[in-house]
Amino acid sequence: MHASPKSTSLWLVLCLAMSLGATSRAHAQLGLESRSAPRNTGISSAFLERQRALERENQRKLQKELPITQKFRLDYGGWYNFYFFLFDDGFNSSRTLRQHELRLWASFSADQGVHKGYARGRFEVEDFNAGDNFDPNDEDDGEGPELERGWYVFDLAQALRVYEGMDIPWEMKVKLGRDLVYIGTGYAIDVPLDHVMVQGEFLDFQTTYIIGQTPLWTENIDRSDPVEDRSERIFHIIEQKYVGWDNHEPFWYIAWQDDRTTESPNAPFQSYEYDSRYVGFGSTGELVENLRYSTEWVFERGSSYGDRRFLHTNEIDAWAFDHRFDYIFRTPYQPVVSLEYMFASGDPNRLGSPTNAEGGNTFDFTDNSFVGFGFRDTGIAFSPRLSNIHIWRMGGSFRPFPNKEALRNMEVGTDWYLYWKNRSSAAVSDPLANRQSGYLGWEMDYYTNWRITNDLAWTARFGMFFPGSAFEDQTTRTFLLTGLTWSF
């Protein structure tokens, strides 16, 4: 047996120092009614999107497999995060949150990679200032301990090589457990699932089939009262990739989900089921030297319920796409310039919410609003969902002190966003965009990530959103995050 927690701790620190910060779900405190307006669940949706933006980058990096060097290898470790948040959500001029997170993990690999496993537990405490919690009845929230990730992989092709000495031209793996699942570039599907995955590769074609269910703690895309705190959805996913080219990796997929979420309490004259199918295709790679790209197109079909409807469903007819380019300059300062365009269709008859049944489609039975389960960083201060929206993003980062030993692992960067509605009369995820105007506004974000030592990292991010003519309230919103990560 070999244990190397320090080596893996270094890897974790690198991942966490480059991230925007890891935060948790906030479903237990997303029910606060505004003092200045009627209750609208889109307020909590905006906060939830900010939380997701801070979490997802870490989650992606944590999926990377650990190196296998011995017949049996055991690694273990953990990390502690402390984050300080100060932000304006448009209704409360300032909210203050201190967040503590502890994660412990262990992984193993046996028989030269035939067997692999990983488990990670999580415990969290959120400490709001008095009156700042989204749940007015609770100032401090504790969550956990809970199993955040836990999976086992059996590599059939490797087993035949190791145990039988066979030289086979194909690959086959079976995975069972709880993990983050994303397909394509994650624009439509990027969600933790309790799942079974079968993945094979032959003649440079990689085929993946997944069947899974959302864990009980998963936030619902529908923030309506009876269903916002729970999400029970069954996913079936088939994805095909071609991995035979050096500079391009095209893909296509089909995914469908069955909504089995129950209302609590029951709403007799409103149904909430949202059953959707996604057909997507795209590619990632390098167009020319140092110029990387990713693109994904998604078409959504299925059925949903409109506002105050329970007998007749709507037919979903929506679409979305994302294009991104990153240019990497080969200098000691390691500058990177990034451009991205995100689009998700909207429905002109969704006047109250682009995603919810309550306040959703009203005047017809065709739902053109795209509602996915994917993720993109859409800005830390505004942080809208990808529905009824155009987003243009331009950003860059570099390392300002490559020759200073203490500071050479520091990265600084910025992202600028421009937001526009697809349907100017329809709603977006922020209910304060209450005017029938297409211009939502713009945002500028700045961030710094610094690996101070092998076991200690610091991160900070500051964002300002400037509302456009779609907002009656033109007050600038700010969001500040700073935090430390200690890995052990």
N, C-alpha and C positions, 0 to 999 in steps of 0.2 A: 504493500500500500504506500502511496505517496501523497503527501498533503502539502499544498503550496498556496495557502491563503494569501500570503503577501504578494505573490506574483499576480494573482488574479485581482487582488485589491488595487494594485497599480492600474490594471486595465480598467477597473470600475471607476477609479478616480479620473482617468483620462476621459471616459465617456461622460461622466457627470460634470466635469469641468467644462466640456464643450457644449453641454446642454443648456437650455434656458431655465432649468429647475424642474424638480418633480413635485407635483402636488396631487391631491387625491380628489375623490368625488366629494360633491357637496350636496347630495340629494336630501340629507336630513335637515339641511337648513335653508332650502330653497323655497320656502312657502311664505315669506314675509309679505304682508300687504303694504303698499306704499302709503305714506301719509298724505301724498299730494295727488294721488290718482287711484282709480279703482284697481283692484288686484289684476295683474297680468303676468302670466307665467313666463313670458318672454324676458322679464327682468332676470329671473333666475337662469334662464337659458343663456343669456349673455355672460353671466358669471361662470356658468358651467363651461362655456367655450373657452374662456380665458384659462380655466383650470386645465382643460384638455390640452391646450396649446403648450402649457408648461410641463405637462407630463409625457407627451407622446415621444419627444425626441429621446428621452431616457429609455422608454420602453422599446423603441426600435433597436437601440444599441445593445440592450440586454438580451436580445434574441440571438446574438452571435455565439456560435458554438465555441467551446473551449478547446485548445489543442490537445490531441491525444498522443502521448509519447510512450506510455507503458501499457502493459497488459491490463492492469487495473489502476485507475487513477481516481483519487478522491480530492476534491477541492471544497473549501468552505470559507465563509467570511460574512461580512455584513457592512452596513454603513448607516450613519446617522446624519440626517439633514435638519438644519434649522433655517427657516425662511421667514422673512419679514415682508408683509404686503401692506401697501398704502395705496388706495385706489378710490376713484369716483365712478359710480355706476350710472350716473345721470339722475338718480332719484335721491340718493344720499350723498351729500357733498364730499364726505370722506369716510371711508371704512378702513379700519386697521385690524390686521390679522397676523398673529404669530403662529407658525406651524412647526411641529416637531414630528419627525418621521424616523422610525427604526425598521430596518429590513435585515433579515438574516437569511442566508442562502447556503445551499450545498449542491454539489453536482458530482456525478460519477461517470466513468467510462470503463468498460470491461471488454476484454478479448479484442483488442485493437479496434475498438469502435463498433463492435457488433451490438453492444448494449450501451445506451446512454440514458441519463436521467438528470433532472434538475428540479429543485423545489425552492420556493422563496416565500417566506412569511412576512407580514407587514403589520405594524402597529402605528397609530397616528393620533396626535392630540392637536386640536385647533383651538386657539385662544383668541377670541375677539375682544376688542374694547367694548365697554358697556354700551348697549344699544346698537352695535354694529352687526351683530349676527343676523343672518337672514331668517332665523327662527327666533322671534322675540322672547320666547320662553326659555332660552338656553344661551348662555354666554360661551361656554366651553363644550366642545364635542370631542369624544374619544371614539375611535373606530378600530376594531381588531381586538386581539390578534386574529388574522385571517390568512388563508392560503391564497396568495396573489398569483403565483405561478406554480405549476407542478405537472411534470410530464415525463414520459418514458418513450424511448425510440428503439425499435428493433430493426437492424439493417440486414435484410435477408441476403442481399448480394454479397455483403461483406462476410456474413456467416458462411456462405458456401465457399468463399475464398479461404477463410481461416480454418474451418473445420474439415472441408473436403478437398481443398487444394485445387478448386476448379477455377479456370480462367473464363469468366462469363462476360459477354459484351453489353450487359444491361445492368441497371440499378433498380432497387426496390426497397422502400422503407415504409414502416408502419409506426405511426405516432399516436399516443393515447394520453389525454390529460388536458390541463388548463393552460392556455398560452394565448399570446396575441396573434391573431390571424389577420393577414392582409393579402389582397390579391392585386395583381398589376402593380400600380404605384401607390395603392391605398386610397385612391380618390373616392371609390364607392364602398369598399369594405375594408375596415381597419378597426377591429373590435376584439376584445378578449372573448374566447369561447371555451367551454368544456366540450372537447371534440375528439373525433377519430379522424386521422389523416392517412391516406395511402398515396404514396408518391413513387412514380416509376420514371425511368429514363431509358430510351432506346433510339439509336440513330440520331442523336442530338435533339430529340423531342422529349421534353419533360412534361409529364402529365400528373396533375394533382387532383385528388378528390377529397373533399372534407364534408363531414356531417357533424354539426355541433349545436350547442344551445348556449345562450347568454347566461352567465352566472347571475344569481338572484340579486346581487348588489348593483347590477348594471343600470345606469340611468336610461330612462326612456327618451326616445326622440320626440315623443308627444308629451308636452309639459302640462297637459290638462290635469285638473285636480285628481280624478280617481285613478290615474295610471302613471303619474309622473315619477313616483318613487319605486317603480318596479318595471321590469322588462323581461318577459319570457318569450323568446323568439327562437325558432328552429331554423338553422341555415343549412342549405345544400350548395356546394360550390364545386365547379369543375373548371380547372385552369390548364391551358396549354401554353408552353413556352418553347421557343427554339433557341438552343444554347450553343449552336455550332459555329457562330460567328464571333470573332474577337471583339468587334467594336459595337455590335448591336445585339439586343435581346428582345425580339418582338414577342408579344403575348396576346392571347384572347381568353375570355372566360364567360361562363354563364353562372349566375348565382340567383338563388331565390330564397326568400325567408317567409315563414309562416308565423304570424303574430298570435300568440296564445296568452297574452297578458289579460288578466282579469281586473275588473274595476273594483275598487274598494273605497267608499261604498258604491253599490250598484246604481247606475244612472238609467232610469227606465226609458227615457226618450232620447238617448244619445248613445250610439255605438262608436267604438274607438279602434276597431281592428284596422291594421295597415299591413296588407300582404303585398309584397313587391318582388319583382324580378328584374335582374340587371344583366345586360349583354354589353360587354366592354372589350376594347382592344387598344393596343398602343405599343410603345417600345421605349427602351432606355438604352443609353450607350454614349458614344463619342462621335460627333460629326466630323471634326477635324482634330488635330492634335491640340489638347488642352481645352477643347470646347465640348462639354458634356450636355446631354439633353435628356428629357423625359417627356412623354406625352401619353395621355389616356383619354379615350372617348367612351362615354357611357350612355346607353339608352335604357330607360326604365319603363316597365309596364307593371300592371297589377290592379288591385282594387283598394279603395279607401272609403271612409265615410266623411261626408260633409258636415257642416255646422247644423246641429239639431236634427240629425238624420239617424234613423235606426232600422229602416225597412229596405232602403235602396242604396246600393253602393255606387261610388264613382269609379270610372275607368281611368287609371293612371296612364298618362302619355307625356313623359318628361325626358329630358336629356341634359347632359353636362359634359364638360371637357376641361382639361388642364394642359398647359404647355410651359415648360421650364427649360432655361438655359443657364449654365454656369461656366464661366471662363476662369481658368486657374493660371495665374502668372508664375513662371518658374524663377522666382527671386528669393533671397533670404527672408523677405518680409511676408512671403506666402499670401499675396493678395488674391481675393476671389471676388468676381463681379457676377451678380445673379439677376436674371429677369424672369418673370412668371406672369401668366395670364390665366385666371380661373373664371369659369362660367358655370352657372347652374340655373336652369329655366325656372320661371315663375308662372303663376296663374292669376289673371286679372280679377278673378272672382274670390280669391283668398284675401279678404280685407282685414282679418284679425290676426292671422298667423300663417306663415308659410309651411308649417309642419304639423300643427295640432289639428285634432278633429274639432274641438271647440274653437270657434272663430275661423274655421277653415272654409272650404269651398261652399258657396251659397246658392248661386243662380243657375247652375247647370250640373251635369253629371259627368263632366270630363275634368280631371285633375291634372293640370300641366306643371305643377310645382315639383321640382326634383327634391327628393328626400333620401339621402344616402346614409350609410353607416361608416363613411370614411373619415379622413382627417387631412387638413392642411392648416398651416399656421396662417391665420387671417388677420393678425395684428393683436397685440396684447391689450390695448385699451378699448377698442370697439369690439373686436372678436366676433363677427357675425357667423351664423351657420351658412353652409354652402347651399342656399336656396334662394331663388329670385334675385340673383346678384351677378354683377361683373366685378372682378377684383384684378387690378394691375399692381404688381409688386416689383420694386427695384431695390436691390441691396448690395452690400459688399462688406468684406471683413479683411483684416490683415493682422500681422504680429508686429507691433511697433518697436520691440526691443530684441531683435534676434541675436545680438552680440552681448547682451547682458545676462549673465548666468541666472540671476535671481528672477528676471522678468521675461526670459525668452519664451516661456510657455504661456504668456498672456496674449489673449486675442481680443480685439475690439472690432465692433461692426455696427452697421445700421441697416434698417429696412424701412422703405417708404411705400405707402399703400394709397391707392385711389379706389373709391367704392361708388358703384352705380347700380341702380335697380335694373332688372330685366323688364319688369312690368311696373311702370311708375305709379299706377293706381293701387298696386297690391302691397301686402305687408312683407317686411323682412323680420328676422328673428328679434330685433330690438323694437319693442312697442313704442318707444319714444319717437320713432320715425313715422309720425302721424300725419304727414302732409302728402298729398298726391304729387310728389315731385320725384324725378329719377335720381337727382344728385344727393348721395348720402354723405359725402365728405371725404376727408383724407386723414392719414395718420403718419407720424414718424416715430420710429422706435430706435433706441440705441442700447447696446449691450456690451458687457465685458465679461470674459471668462478667464480665470487665472488658476493654474495648478501651482499652488504655493510650494508644497512638498509632495512626496510620493503618496502621502495619506491625507492631504488636506487640500481642498479646492474652494475657491470663492467665485460667486457669480453675481452679476447685477444686471437689471434691465429696466429701462425707463421708456414709457410710451405716452404720446399725446395724440388724442383724436379731436379733430376739428369738424363739428357737424356741418352738413350742407343744408340746402334748402328743403330737404325732406324732413328736417327736424324743426319743430316750433321752438324748442329750447336750444339756443346756439352756444350754450356754455361749453367750454373746452373741458374734455375729460382727461385725467391723467392716471397712470398706473405705474407704481414703483415696486420692484421686487429686488431684494438682496438676500443672500444666504450663504451658508457654509456647509460643506460636506466633508465628514470625516469617515474615512474608509478603514476597515480593520479586517 
